Amino acid sequence: MTTKIVYHMEVENRIRRGELGSVRTDILARAHRVAAAAGPGFDVDSGIVTSGRRFRAAVFTATYEARAAEADGLALTQAIDAAR
């Protein structure tokens, strides 16, 4: 017996763009956990990438102190595990 697989490209694109709330919520939650684990001065930015195909979130240094914490102690780099 053969199984037929129906592939819905538009649904996959909606998932990647974050139009389905659960995916967007998960990505943002992970980014906020990383920012919190890194310490004060780290912030989250999110949106759809330039190509318009994928939702993304980024954690960045928003203050001089956060930049120093990353440069001296790798605060953000060590906080990556918080996204798991």
PyMOL CGO cylinders between C-alpha atoms (Angstrom):
from pymol import cmd
from pymol.cgo import CYLINDER

trace = [
    CYLINDER, 0.00, 0.00, 0.00, 1.34, 3.42, -0.94, 0.3, 1, 1, 1, 1, 1, 1,
    CYLINDER, 1.34, 3.42, -0.94, 0.95, 6.50, 1.15, 0.3, 1, 1, 1, 1, 1, 1,
    CYLINDER, 0.95, 6.50, 1.15, 0.33, 9.77, -0.57, 0.3, 1, 1, 1, 1, 1, 1,
    CYLINDER, 0.33, 9.77, -0.57, 2.01, 12.82, 0.94, 0.3, 1, 1, 1, 1, 1, 1,
    CYLINDER, 2.01, 12.82, 0.94, 0.45, 16.17, 0.19, 0.3, 1, 1, 1, 1, 1, 1,
    CYLINDER, 0.45, 16.17, 0.19, 2.89, 19.03, 0.54, 0.3, 1, 1, 1, 1, 1, 1,
    CYLINDER, 2.89, 19.03, 0.54, 1.41, 22.45, 1.29, 0.3, 1, 1, 1, 1, 1, 1,
    CYLINDER, 1.41, 22.45, 1.29, 4.11, 24.98, 0.38, 0.3, 1, 1, 1, 1, 1, 1,
    CYLINDER, 4.11, 24.98, 0.38, 2.07, 27.98, 1.50, 0.3, 1, 1, 1, 1, 1, 1,
    CYLINDER, 2.07, 27.98, 1.50, 1.63, 26.53, 4.99, 0.3, 1, 1, 1, 1, 1, 1,
    CYLINDER, 1.63, 26.53, 4.99, 5.38, 25.94, 5.26, 0.3, 1, 1, 1, 1, 1, 1,
    CYLINDER, 5.38, 25.94, 5.26, 6.05, 29.52, 4.17, 0.3, 1, 1, 1, 1, 1, 1,
    CYLINDER, 6.05, 29.52, 4.17, 3.59, 30.81, 6.78, 0.3, 1, 1, 1, 1, 1, 1,
    CYLINDER, 3.59, 30.81, 6.78, 5.40, 28.80, 9.46, 0.3, 1, 1, 1, 1, 1, 1,
    CYLINDER, 5.40, 28.80, 9.46, 8.80, 30.18, 8.43, 0.3, 1, 1, 1, 1, 1, 1,
    CYLINDER, 8.80, 30.18, 8.43, 7.54, 33.76, 8.33, 0.3, 1, 1, 1, 1, 1, 1,
    CYLINDER, 7.54, 33.76, 8.33, 6.11, 33.37, 11.82, 0.3, 1, 1, 1, 1, 1, 1,
    CYLINDER, 6.11, 33.37, 11.82, 2.54, 33.95, 10.75, 0.3, 1, 1, 1, 1, 1, 1,
    CYLINDER, 2.54, 33.95, 10.75, 1.45, 31.00, 12.85, 0.3, 1, 1, 1, 1, 1, 1,
    CYLINDER, 1.45, 31.00, 12.85, 1.64, 32.34, 16.39, 0.3, 1, 1, 1, 1, 1, 1,
    CYLINDER, 1.64, 32.34, 16.39, 3.22, 29.37, 18.13, 0.3, 1, 1, 1, 1, 1, 1,
    CYLINDER, 3.22, 29.37, 18.13, 6.42, 29.51, 16.07, 0.3, 1, 1, 1, 1, 1, 1,
    CYLINDER, 6.42, 29.51, 16.07, 6.85, 33.26, 16.55, 0.3, 1, 1, 1, 1, 1, 1,
    CYLINDER, 6.85, 33.26, 16.55, 6.13, 32.91, 20.27, 0.3, 1, 1, 1, 1, 1, 1,
    CYLINDER, 6.13, 32.91, 20.27, 8.72, 30.16, 20.65, 0.3, 1, 1, 1, 1, 1, 1,
    CYLINDER, 8.72, 30.16, 20.65, 11.43, 32.08, 18.78, 0.3, 1, 1, 1, 1, 1, 1,
    CYLINDER, 11.43, 32.08, 18.78, 10.82, 35.24, 20.80, 0.3, 1, 1, 1, 1, 1, 1,
    CYLINDER, 10.82, 35.24, 20.80, 10.72, 33.32, 24.10, 0.3, 1, 1, 1, 1, 1, 1,
    CYLINDER, 10.72, 33.32, 24.10, 14.07, 31.73, 23.33, 0.3, 1, 1, 1, 1, 1, 1,
    CYLINDER, 14.07, 31.73, 23.33, 15.63, 35.09, 22.45, 0.3, 1, 1, 1, 1, 1, 1,
    CYLINDER, 15.63, 35.09, 22.45, 14.32, 36.69, 25.64, 0.3, 1, 1, 1, 1, 1, 1,
    CYLINDER, 14.32, 36.69, 25.64, 15.69, 33.79, 27.72, 0.3, 1, 1, 1, 1, 1, 1,
    CYLINDER, 15.69, 33.79, 27.72, 19.13, 34.29, 26.16, 0.3, 1, 1, 1, 1, 1, 1,
    CYLINDER, 19.13, 34.29, 26.16, 18.99, 38.05, 26.82, 0.3, 1, 1, 1, 1, 1, 1,
    CYLINDER, 18.99, 38.05, 26.82, 17.97, 37.47, 30.44, 0.3, 1, 1, 1, 1, 1, 1,
    CYLINDER, 17.97, 37.47, 30.44, 20.70, 34.88, 30.95, 0.3, 1, 1, 1, 1, 1, 1,
    CYLINDER, 20.70, 34.88, 30.95, 23.32, 37.22, 29.46, 0.3, 1, 1, 1, 1, 1, 1,
    CYLINDER, 23.32, 37.22, 29.46, 22.50, 39.91, 32.01, 0.3, 1, 1, 1, 1, 1, 1,
    CYLINDER, 22.50, 39.91, 32.01, 21.52, 43.57, 31.99, 0.3, 1, 1, 1, 1, 1, 1,
    CYLINDER, 21.52, 43.57, 31.99, 22.08, 45.62, 28.86, 0.3, 1, 1, 1, 1, 1, 1,
    CYLINDER, 22.08, 45.62, 28.86, 21.19, 42.92, 26.34, 0.3, 1, 1, 1, 1, 1, 1,
    CYLINDER, 21.19, 42.92, 26.34, 18.09, 43.43, 24.21, 0.3, 1, 1, 1, 1, 1, 1,
    CYLINDER, 18.09, 43.43, 24.21, 16.05, 41.51, 21.63, 0.3, 1, 1, 1, 1, 1, 1,
    CYLINDER, 16.05, 41.51, 21.63, 15.20, 42.55, 18.09, 0.3, 1, 1, 1, 1, 1, 1,
    CYLINDER, 15.20, 42.55, 18.09, 12.94, 40.51, 15.84, 0.3, 1, 1, 1, 1, 1, 1,
    CYLINDER, 12.94, 40.51, 15.84, 11.24, 40.59, 12.49, 0.3, 1, 1, 1, 1, 1, 1,
    CYLINDER, 11.24, 40.59, 12.49, 11.16, 38.99, 9.08, 0.3, 1, 1, 1, 1, 1, 1,
    CYLINDER, 11.16, 38.99, 9.08, 14.50, 38.79, 7.28, 0.3, 1, 1, 1, 1, 1, 1,
    CYLINDER, 14.50, 38.79, 7.28, 15.08, 40.87, 4.16, 0.3, 1, 1, 1, 1, 1, 1,
    CYLINDER, 15.08, 40.87, 4.16, 14.15, 38.07, 1.79, 0.3, 1, 1, 1, 1, 1, 1,
    CYLINDER, 14.15, 38.07, 1.79, 10.74, 37.96, 3.47, 0.3, 1, 1, 1, 1, 1, 1,
    CYLINDER, 10.74, 37.96, 3.47, 10.89, 34.20, 3.89, 0.3, 1, 1, 1, 1, 1, 1,
    CYLINDER, 10.89, 34.20, 3.89, 11.80, 33.67, 7.52, 0.3, 1, 1, 1, 1, 1, 1,
    CYLINDER, 11.80, 33.67, 7.52, 11.05, 35.12, 10.97, 0.3, 1, 1, 1, 1, 1, 1,
    CYLINDER, 11.05, 35.12, 10.97, 14.11, 35.71, 13.13, 0.3, 1, 1, 1, 1, 1, 1,
    CYLINDER, 14.11, 35.71, 13.13, 15.11, 37.12, 16.50, 0.3, 1, 1, 1, 1, 1, 1,
    CYLINDER, 15.11, 37.12, 16.50, 18.50, 38.47, 17.57, 0.3, 1, 1, 1, 1, 1, 1,
    CYLINDER, 18.50, 38.47, 17.57, 19.99, 39.33, 20.95, 0.3, 1, 1, 1, 1, 1, 1,
    CYLINDER, 19.99, 39.33, 20.95, 22.34, 42.29, 20.93, 0.3, 1, 1, 1, 1, 1, 1,
    CYLINDER, 22.34, 42.29, 20.93, 24.25, 44.53, 23.29, 0.3, 1, 1, 1, 1, 1, 1,
    CYLINDER, 24.25, 44.53, 23.29, 22.28, 47.69, 23.99, 0.3, 1, 1, 1, 1, 1, 1,
    CYLINDER, 22.28, 47.69, 23.99, 24.71, 49.37, 26.43, 0.3, 1, 1, 1, 1, 1, 1,
    CYLINDER, 24.71, 49.37, 26.43, 28.42, 49.93, 26.77, 0.3, 1, 1, 1, 1, 1, 1,
    CYLINDER, 28.42, 49.93, 26.77, 28.42, 47.73, 29.90, 0.3, 1, 1, 1, 1, 1, 1,
    CYLINDER, 28.42, 47.73, 29.90, 26.89, 44.85, 27.97, 0.3, 1, 1, 1, 1, 1, 1,
    CYLINDER, 26.89, 44.85, 27.97, 29.51, 45.23, 25.24, 0.3, 1, 1, 1, 1, 1, 1,
    CYLINDER, 29.51, 45.23, 25.24, 32.23, 45.13, 27.88, 0.3, 1, 1, 1, 1, 1, 1,
    CYLINDER, 32.23, 45.13, 27.88, 30.63, 42.06, 29.50, 0.3, 1, 1, 1, 1, 1, 1,
    CYLINDER, 30.63, 42.06, 29.50, 30.68, 40.26, 26.15, 0.3, 1, 1, 1, 1, 1, 1,
    CYLINDER, 30.68, 40.26, 26.15, 34.22, 41.37, 25.33, 0.3, 1, 1, 1, 1, 1, 1,
    CYLINDER, 34.22, 41.37, 25.33, 35.67, 40.50, 28.74, 0.3, 1, 1, 1, 1, 1, 1,
    CYLINDER, 35.67, 40.50, 28.74, 33.61, 37.53, 29.88, 0.3, 1, 1, 1, 1, 1, 1,
    CYLINDER, 33.61, 37.53, 29.88, 31.68, 36.29, 26.83, 0.3, 1, 1, 1, 1, 1, 1,
    CYLINDER, 31.68, 36.29, 26.83, 28.38, 36.91, 28.64, 0.3, 1, 1, 1, 1, 1, 1,
    CYLINDER, 28.38, 36.91, 28.64, 26.21, 36.59, 25.52, 0.3, 1, 1, 1, 1, 1, 1,
    CYLINDER, 26.21, 36.59, 25.52, 28.16, 33.71, 24.06, 0.3, 1, 1, 1, 1, 1, 1,
    CYLINDER, 28.16, 33.71, 24.06, 27.81, 31.71, 27.27, 0.3, 1, 1, 1, 1, 1, 1,
    CYLINDER, 27.81, 31.71, 27.27, 24.08, 32.49, 27.47, 0.3, 1, 1, 1, 1, 1, 1,
    CYLINDER, 24.08, 32.49, 27.47, 23.28, 30.70, 24.19, 0.3, 1, 1, 1, 1, 1, 1,
    CYLINDER, 23.28, 30.70, 24.19, 22.34, 27.50, 26.03, 0.3, 1, 1, 1, 1, 1, 1,
    CYLINDER, 22.34, 27.50, 26.03, 19.35, 29.33, 27.53, 0.3, 1, 1, 1, 1, 1, 1,
    CYLINDER, 19.35, 29.33, 27.53, 17.67, 29.02, 24.13, 0.3, 1, 1, 1, 1, 1, 1,
    CYLINDER, 17.67, 29.02, 24.13, 17.49, 25.22, 24.37, 0.3, 1, 1, 1, 1, 1, 1,
]
cmd.load_cgo(trace, "trace")
